[in-house]
């Protein structure tokens, strides 16, 4: 952690002399996540549900040019822990809700369009991200007899079979306010994993070939500005 802080301070010092405006800091937030689970050929009897999650990590916003108009494009990225997953409910049974919590290291890369000239600005972003799975936490499996009697399908993440690397898209809208002590960034966002979490191997296995995570949530960030650009 000390090495990361030293690198960040050196990087900030270089940016302070450049004709750019960079905001560095930390971002945290909460979210709801679930999964789209289907088989292209077979009919699946699965009822996904939302579970709660969170994210947090280092955050950066970068601006390299000030335009005459009140619209200023930029770029934002970071490095986060992102805890998401899905739930499954079992209608007309007494089985409790099943939950799969997957914790990823996430690297987002987003274009940001900012509106406004003063200390308060609004924005929207669009971009993509890479995910790498670092932890899995699952509920106890439901009773297979109950599943068979009620014709309910059940599939969950298996570390020896399924994917650790993923990618997806992210959209957000929000606002930022500059103060004497730094900047506060708030946004509402949605993400969608384009890659499937489960590896179905082939259609013969019956494992759903479409298992795409999606989230909705909010973020709050504290940022320190660097650079000479009058953004």
C-alpha positions in Angstrom: 0.0 0.0 0.0 2.9 2.4 0.8 4.4 1.8 -2.6 1.0 2.5 -4.3 0.7 5.8 -2.4 4.3 6.8 -3.3 3.7 6.1 -7.0 0.4 8.0 -6.9 2.1 11.0 -5.3 4.9 11.0 -7.9 2.4 10.7 -10.7 0.4 13.6 -9.2 3.5 15.8 -9.0 4.2 15.2 -12.7 0.6 16.0 -13.6 0.7 19.2 -11.6 3.2 20.6 -14.1 1.3 19.5 -17.2 -1.4 21.3 -19.2 -4.0 18.7 -18.1 -6.5 18.4 -15.3 -6.5 15.0 -13.5 -8.5 14.0 -10.5 -7.2 11.2 -8.4 -8.9 9.6 -5.4 -11.1 6.8 -4.1 -14.5 5.6 -5.2 -17.0 3.4 -3.3 -20.6 2.4 -3.8 -23.4 -0.1 -3.5 -25.3 -2.1 -6.1 -27.9 -4.7 -6.9 -26.9 -7.5 -9.3 -28.5 -10.5 -11.0 -27.9 -12.7 -14.0 -29.6 -13.4 -17.3 -29.5 -17.2 -17.5 -30.8 -19.0 -20.6 -30.0 -21.9 -23.0 -30.1 -21.1 -26.7 -31.7 -24.4 -27.6 -33.2 -25.9 -24.4 -35.9 -24.4 -22.2 -34.6 -23.5 -18.7 -36.7 -23.4 -15.6 -34.8 -20.9 -13.5 -36.0 -17.8 -11.6 -33.0 -15.4 -11.0 -33.2 -12.7 -8.4 -31.2 -9.7 -7.2 -28.6 -9.7 -4.5 -26.8 -6.8 -2.9 -23.1 -6.0 -3.5 -20.5 -3.3 -3.4 -17.4 -1.9 -5.1 -14.5 0.2 -4.1 -11.0 1.2 -5.1 -8.7 3.8 -6.8 -10.3 6.2 -9.3 -9.0 8.7 -11.8 -10.6 11.3 -14.2 -8.5 12.8 -16.9 -9.0 15.9 -19.1 -6.5 17.1 -21.7 -8.2 20.0 -23.4 -10.7 22.8 -22.5 -13.2 23.5 -25.2 -15.0 26.8 -25.8 -18.3 25.2 -25.5 -19.8 24.1 -22.2 -19.2 20.4 -23.2 -15.9 18.9 -22.2 -14.9 15.3 -23.0 -12.6 13.3 -20.8 -11.6 9.9 -19.7 -12.0 7.9 -16.5 -10.5 4.7 -15.2 -9.5 3.0 -11.9 -8.9 -0.3 -10.2 -11.6 -1.7 -8.1 -12.9 -4.7 -6.1 -16.4 -5.4 -7.4 -18.6 -7.8 -5.5 -21.6 -9.0 -7.6 -23.4 -12.2 -8.5 -27.0 -13.5 -8.6 -29.7 -15.2 -6.6 -32.2 -17.9 -7.5 -35.5 -18.4 -5.9 -37.6 -21.6 -6.0 -41.3 -20.8 -6.4 -43.8 -23.0 -4.6 -41.2 -24.7 -2.5 -39.8 -24.0 1.0 -36.2 -23.8 -0.3 -34.5 -20.6 0.8 -33.1 -18.1 -1.8 -29.8 -19.3 -3.2 -27.0 -16.7 -3.5 -23.7 -16.6 -5.5 -21.3 -13.8 -4.5 -18.5 -13.3 -7.0 -15.7 -10.8 -6.1 -13.7 -9.4 -9.1 -10.8 -7.2 -9.6 -12.1 -4.7 -12.2 -10.4 -2.3 -14.6 -12.9 0.1 -16.3 -12.1 2.4 -19.2 -14.8 5.0 -19.9 -15.3 8.0 -22.1 -16.8 10.9 -20.1 -18.8 13.8 -21.4 -19.1 16.7 -19.0 -21.5 19.7 -19.1 -20.9 23.0 -17.3 -18.3 25.7 -16.8 -18.4 26.4 -13.1 -17.5 24.3 -10.0 -20.6 22.1 -10.5 -20.7 19.8 -13.6 -23.0 17.0 -14.7 -21.8 14.2 -16.9 -22.5 10.9 -18.5 -20.1 8.1 -19.3 -19.9 5.0 -21.5 -17.2 2.4 -21.7 -16.1 -1.1 -21.0 -14.4 -3.1 -18.3 -12.3 -6.2 -17.6 -13.0 -8.5 -14.7 -10.8 -11.1 -13.0 -12.4 -13.3 -10.4 -10.6 -13.5 -7.0 -13.2 -14.9 -4.6 -16.4 -17.0 -4.6 -19.0 -17.3 -1.8 -22.1 -19.5 -2.3 -25.1 -20.6 -0.3 -25.6 -24.3 0.4 -27.1 -26.1 -2.6 -30.8 -26.7 -2.7 -32.3 -30.1 -2.1 -32.0 -32.0 -5.5 -35.2 -34.0 -4.7 -37.2 -30.8 -4.4 -35.8 -29.5 -7.6 -36.6 -32.6 -9.5 -40.2 -32.9 -8.0 -40.9 -29.2 -9.1 -39.0 -29.3 -12.4 -36.7 -26.6 -11.4 -33.2 -26.2 -13.1 -30.2 -25.3 -11.0 -26.7 -24.2 -12.1 -24.1 -22.4 -10.0 -20.5 -21.3 -10.4 -17.9 -24.1 -10.2 -14.3 -23.0 -9.9 -12.9 -26.0 -11.8 -15.2 -25.4 -14.8 -16.2 -21.8 -15.1 -14.5 -18.6 -16.3 -12.5 -16.2 -14.1 -11.9 -13.6 -16.8 -14.8 -11.5 -18.0 -15.6 -8.2 -19.8 -18.6 -6.0 -20.2 -20.0 -2.5 -20.7 -20.8 0.3 -18.2 -23.0 3.4 -18.4 -23.4 6.2 -15.8 -24.9 9.6 -15.2 -24.0 11.9 -12.3 -22.5 15.2 -11.1 -19.3 16.6 -9.7 -18.7 19.6 -7.4 -15.3 21.2 -6.8 -14.5 22.5 -3.3 -11.4 24.0 -1.7 -10.5 20.6 -0.2 -11.1 18.6 -3.3 -13.9 17.3 -5.5 -17.0 15.1 -4.8 -18.2 12.8 -7.5 -21.6 11.1 -7.4 -23.1 8.8 -10.1 -25.8 6.2 -10.8 -24.7 3.4 -13.1 -25.6 0.2 -14.8 -23.2 -2.6 -16.1 -23.7 -5.7 -18.2 -21.3 -8.6 -18.6 -21.0 -9.4 -22.3 -19.1 -12.5 -21.4 -20.9 -15.5 -19.8 -19.9 -16.6 -16.3 -20.5 -20.3 -16.7 -18.6 -22.3 -19.3 -21.1 -24.6 -20.9 -18.4 -26.5 -22.9 -21.0 -27.6 -25.5 -24.7 -27.6 -26.0 -24.9 -31.3 -25.1 -24.1 -30.6 -21.4 -27.4 -28.7 -20.9 -25.5 -25.9 -19.0 -27.0 -22.5 -20.0 -24.7 -20.9 -22.6 -26.0 -17.4 -21.7 -25.1 -16.4 -18.1 -24.6 -12.7 -18.2 -24.3 -10.7 -14.9 -25.8 -7.2 -14.7 -25.8 -4.5 -12.0 -27.4 -1.2 -11.1 -26.1 1.0 -8.3 -24.5 4.2 -7.2 -20.9 5.5 -6.5 -19.4 8.2 -4.3 -15.9 9.4 -4.9 -13.5 11.9 -3.2 -11.0 13.3 -5.6 -7.9 15.5 -5.5 -7.2 17.7 -8.5 -3.8 18.0 -10.3 -2.7 20.0 -13.3 -2.9 23.5 -14.7 -5.7 23.1 -17.2 -8.6 25.4 -16.3 -11.3 22.8 -16.5 
